[in-house]
């Protein structure tokens, strides 16, 4: 089949960027693939695993003639990365990303584009707490949602191509307004990270009778704190760029946690059971 893109450049060949490179190559939807990275060691892993034709730490070399750029770097690094590449891209290049915040991406990246270029912001709702090219998996996006958030610099042709790219990975593509995306993901993705990190931090040094309480935790504690192992660099940028929406999500969580505390303190088991069941019903819908 004729590739949809002649040359795809992945900026940040980690879990998400590397997985996309593997899936796109397997589907035959891209021609050559260039990878831009910060560390030579990770680029070498990506090259050995067959993700890349070109592995470089030079933005100009990575950009040379590319008609698709995928920004898989931390959110606050995206604009600077793109600015170093724009002059070297194909005139009709499409820029996309994999960030978990979309209003910031649209606002910061659109002014950097040359006249013939398009931006189609995207967010694959998939991942693991592991990082790097070694963790990349061609099947990572199978059956997972990828949210496309069109904006003023998104042409119909560019939107269609980015949706085709993600469809080829096995993902379920949906479109959404950038502001709506940020409000929803603050609750469904960013809040769980804070909750897991807060629980882990609360128990980090908590001793009872001289013994470290966390050492007596089993699968429940491991499961609920799994996200606490995530990358600080990635989450720092999310906390900064989606702060207002996350604060609202934290207020929601805080009020519900306070409700649990008040009912436990009062011993109102009838009301507590109703609240407990509300949570269980939500969890069952995720199966």
Secondary structure in CASP SS format (residue, H / E / C, confidence):
PFRMAT SS
TARGET T0000
AUTHOR 0000-0000-0000
METHOD secondary structure of the structure
MODEL  1
X C 1.00
X C 1.00
X C 1.00
X C 1.00
X E 1.00
X E 1.00
X E 1.00
X E 1.00
X E 1.00
X E 1.00
X E 1.00
X C 1.00
X C 1.00
X C 1.00
X H 1.00
X H 1.00
X H 1.00
X H 1.00
X H 1.00
X H 1.00
X H 1.00
X H 1.00
X H 1.00
X H 1.00
X H 1.00
X H 1.00
X H 1.00
X C 1.00
X C 1.00
X E 1.00
X E 1.00
X E 1.00
X E 1.00
X E 1.00
X E 1.00
X E 1.00
X C 1.00
X C 1.00
X C 1.00
X H 1.00
X H 1.00
X H 1.00
X H 1.00
X H 1.00
X H 1.00
X H 1.00
X H 1.00
X H 1.00
X C 1.00
X C 1.00
X C 1.00
X C 1.00
X C 1.00
X E 1.00
X E 1.00
X E 1.00
X C 1.00
X C 1.00
X H 1.00
X H 1.00
X H 1.00
X H 1.00
X H 1.00
X C 1.00
X C 1.00
X C 1.00
X C 1.00
X E 1.00
X E 1.00
X E 1.00
X E 1.00
X C 1.00
X C 1.00
X C 1.00
X H 1.00
X H 1.00
X H 1.00
X H 1.00
X H 1.00
X H 1.00
X H 1.00
X H 1.00
X H 1.00
X C 1.00
X C 1.00
X H 1.00
X H 1.00
X H 1.00
X C 1.00
X C 1.00
X C 1.00
X C 1.00
X C 1.00
X E 1.00
X E 1.00
X E 1.00
X E 1.00
X C 1.00
X C 1.00
X C 1.00
X C 1.00
X C 1.00
X H 1.00
X H 1.00
X H 1.00
X H 1.00
X H 1.00
X H 1.00
X H 1.00
X H 1.00
X H 1.00
X H 1.00
X C 1.00
X C 1.00
X C 1.00
X C 1.00
X C 1.00
X E 1.00
X E 1.00
X E 1.00
X E 1.00
X E 1.00
X E 1.00
X E 1.00
X C 1.00
X C 1.00
X C 1.00
X C 1.00
X C 1.00
X C 1.00
X C 1.00
X C 1.00
X H 1.00
X H 1.00
X H 1.00
X C 1.00
X C 1.00
X C 1.00
X C 1.00
X C 1.00
X C 1.00
X C 1.00
X C 1.00
X C 1.00
X E 1.00
X E 1.00
X E 1.00
X E 1.00
X E 1.00
X C 1.00
X C 1.00
X C 1.00
X C 1.00
X C 1.00
X C 1.00
X H 1.00
X H 1.00
X H 1.00
X H 1.00
X H 1.00
X H 1.00
X H 1.00
X H 1.00
X H 1.00
X H 1.00
X H 1.00
X H 1.00
X H 1.00
X C 1.00
X C 1.00
X C 1.00
X E 1.00
X E 1.00
X E 1.00
X E 1.00
X C 1.00
X C 1.00
X H 1.00
X H 1.00
X H 1.00
X H 1.00
X H 1.00
X H 1.00
X H 1.00
X H 1.00
X H 1.00
X H 1.00
X H 1.00
X H 1.00
X H 1.00
X H 1.00
X H 1.00
X H 1.00
X H 1.00
X H 1.00
X H 1.00
X H 1.00
X H 1.00
X H 1.00
X H 1.00
X H 1.00
X H 1.00
X H 1.00
X C 1.00
X C 1.00
X C 1.00
X E 1.00
X E 1.00
X C 1.00
X C 1.00
X E 1.00
X E 1.00
X H 1.00
X H 1.00
X H 1.00
X H 1.00
X C 1.00
X C 1.00
X H 1.00
X H 1.00
X H 1.00
X H 1.00
X H 1.00
X H 1.00
X C 1.00
X H 1.00
X H 1.00
X H 1.00
X H 1.00
X C 1.00
X C 1.00
X H 1.00
X H 1.00
X H 1.00
X H 1.00
X H 1.00
X H 1.00
X H 1.00
X H 1.00
X H 1.00
X H 1.00
X C 1.00
X H 1.00
X H 1.00
X H 1.00
X H 1.00
X H 1.00
X H 1.00
X H 1.00
X H 1.00
X H 1.00
X H 1.00
X H 1.00
X H 1.00
X H 1.00
X H 1.00
X H 1.00
X H 1.00
X H 1.00
X H 1.00
X H 1.00
X H 1.00
X H 1.00
X H 1.00
X H 1.00
X H 1.00
X C 1.00
X C 1.00
X H 1.00
X H 1.00
X H 1.00
X H 1.00
X H 1.00
X H 1.00
X H 1.00
X H 1.00
X H 1.00
X H 1.00
X H 1.00
X H 1.00
X H 1.00
X H 1.00
X H 1.00
X H 1.00
X H 1.00
X C 1.00
X C 1.00
END
